[in-house]
Amino acid sequence: MAKTISAKTVTVEQIGSPIRRPQDQRQTLIGLGLNKMHRRRTLEDTPAVRGMIAKISHLVRVVDES
């Protein structure tokens, strides 16, 4: 019998441009799978992902948490 894990997810949308931003902020956007304006990604809600979102909170917004 397989266990079903209902992983929480978070959807983020890029709302800021990486132009004229420090390299670490650009790399964090790429790490989240974002690179162009208004793109959305649904990611697993882990402490690492939450930390990345917090680091670039001025460039992304959380659309949905489930």
SULPEZI-V76657 format. One record per residue. N is the residue number from 1. RES is the residue in one letter. SS is DSSP state (H for helix, E for strand, C for the rest). Layout:
N,RES,SS ; N,RES,SS
This chain:
1,M,C ; 2,A,C ; 3,K,C ; 4,T,C ; 5,I,C ; 6,S,C ; 7,A,C ; 8,K,C ; 9,T,E ; 10,V,E ; 11,T,E ; 12,V,E ; 13,E,E ; 14,Q,E ; 15,I,C ; 16,G,C ; 17,S,C ; 18,P,C ; 19,I,C ; 20,R,C ; 21,R,C ; 22,P,C ; 23,Q,H ; 24,D,H ; 25,Q,H ; 26,R,H ; 27,Q,H ; 28,T,H ; 29,L,H ; 30,I,H ; 31,G,H ; 32,L,C ; 33,G,C ; 34,L,C ; 35,N,C ; 36,K,C ; 37,M,C ; 38,H,C ; 39,R,C ; 40,R,E ; 41,R,E ; 42,T,E ; 43,L,E ; 44,E,E ; 45,D,C ; 46,T,C ; 47,P,H ; 48,A,H ; 49,V,H ; 50,R,H ; 51,G,H ; 52,M,H ; 53,I,H ; 54,A,H ; 55,K,H ; 56,I,C ; 57,S,C ; 58,H,C ; 59,L,C ; 60,V,E ; 61,R,E ; 62,V,E ; 63,V,E ; 64,D,E ; 65,E,E ; 66,S,C
